[in-house]
Amino acid sequence: MGKAIRSSLAVSAAIIAAVALAGCTSGPAPSASPSPTQTKAAQASNQTHDAACAIVKGGLTDVASLQSQVSTDDPAKSLAVLDQVDQKVADLDAKVTNEKVKALTSDASTAVHAYATYLKGVMKDPASIDVNQITSKAQELAAKFTAVQKECA
């Protein structure tokens, strides 16, 4: 029982970190390469860099507003908030068609989804918690969101 409680607290802490990272991050930006599908879709778009960044800024502000709903006292609720973050970032990514910004928002969306999926698995099987995995996925998430924010600063 003690391990399950510690795992739940660790997951809640990881969720709090994820929501915070998605809303506001800092650090070095990774390089990103758009996939051929993203490139073709973006080329068909006339969305300006500024218009894409306006979508990003609004979306990240929306994501950051969810941070207050996360609590270490209720890991299940916190996981539901992370699902909302995952969906909001996916929605943001779907609205961005500017090639340069789209490559970065797609990377960020993929990273938050991978993190959410991993944490859902840990909640179902607390014995599977791996601090190294959480750390690695959190660092990747931070790097991806930092890249988006730097592009749209």
N, C-alpha and C positions, 0 to 999 in steps of 0.2 A: 504494500500500500504506500509506503514512504517513497519508493521509487516512482510510482505513478504520480504522486503529488509533485515531486521534484521535476519530473518530466513536464507536467502541465505548467508549472511555473516557468520552466525554461522555454516552453513553446510560447507562452504569453509574452515573455520578455522578447523573444525573437519576433513575434508579431508586432509588438510595439516598435521595435527597431525597424521592421520592414515598412510600416506605415510612415514612420518619421523619415526614413530614407527616400521613400517615394515622393514625399512632399517637399523635402529640402535636403540636399546633400552637398558635400564638397569633396574634392580630391581629384586625382588625375583622371583625365578622360581617356577611355580606350579608343582605338581606331575601330571603325565599323565599315563593313562593306555591304552595300545593298545586294539583295539577291536579284537574279534576273527578272523574276516576277515583280518585285517591288520597283525595279528600274523601269520596266515597261509601263506599269500603272502610273508611276510618277511622271513619266514623259508625256502621258496623255493628259496630265493635269496642267492647269495654268495657275495653280496656287502659288502665291509668292512666299518667299522665305518669311517675311513679316507676318503674313496671314497664318502660316503654319505655326509660327512661334506664339501668336496670340492664342491659338487653340491650345497649344502646349501649356502656356502660362495659366490659362483658365482651368484647364484640366488638373494641373498639379495643385492649384489652390483648392480645388474641390477635393482632391485626394487628401491634402493636408488637414482639411476640416474634419476628416474622419478620426484623426488621431485621438481626440478627446473621448471617443467611444470605446477605446481599447483599455482593458483592465487586467491586471494579473489575478484578480479575484474570480474572473469568469473566462477561462480559456476558450470555451465553446463560443461565447459571444465575440471574443476577440478574433477567433478564426472566421466567424461570419463577417466581421469587418474587413479582414484580409481578403475574403471573397469579393467584397464590394470594391476594394482597392484594385484587385485583379480585373474586375469587370470595367471599372472606370478607366483604367489604363488601356485596356483593350479598345474601349469606345473612343478614347482620345486618339489612339493609333489609327483607328478606322477613319477618322476625320482628316488626318494629315495625309496630303498627297504630294507635297513638295519633296522631291527626291532626296535631298540631303537630310532634311529633318525626319522624313519617313524612315530612313535606314536606322536612325537612332531611336525613334519611338518604338519601332518594331522590336529592336533589341531589348529595350526596357520592358516592353510588354511580355516578351518571352521570359525574361529574368524574373519578373514578379510572379508569373504563372508557375514557373518551375519552383520557386520558393514556396508559394501557397500549396502546391501539390505535395511537396516534401513535408511541410508542416501538417497537412491533413493526414498523411501517412503516420507521422509520429503520434498524432492524437489518437489514432486507431490502435497503434501498437507502441505504447510509451517505451517499451524495452528497446525499440529500434533507434532511439535518439542517438545521434552522433554529433557531438559538439563541433567536430571538424567540418562536417557537412553543412551545419547551420552557419558556421563562420564563413566557409567558402561561398555559399549561396548568398549570404548577406553582403560579402565583399563584391561579388559580381553584380548584385542588385545596385549597390551604391555606385559602382563604376558606370553602369549603364545609365542611371538617372543623372549622374554628374555630367556625363557626355551630353545628354539632352539639355540640361540646364545651361551648360557652357555654350552650346550652339545657339540657344535662345536668350542669352544674357543681354 
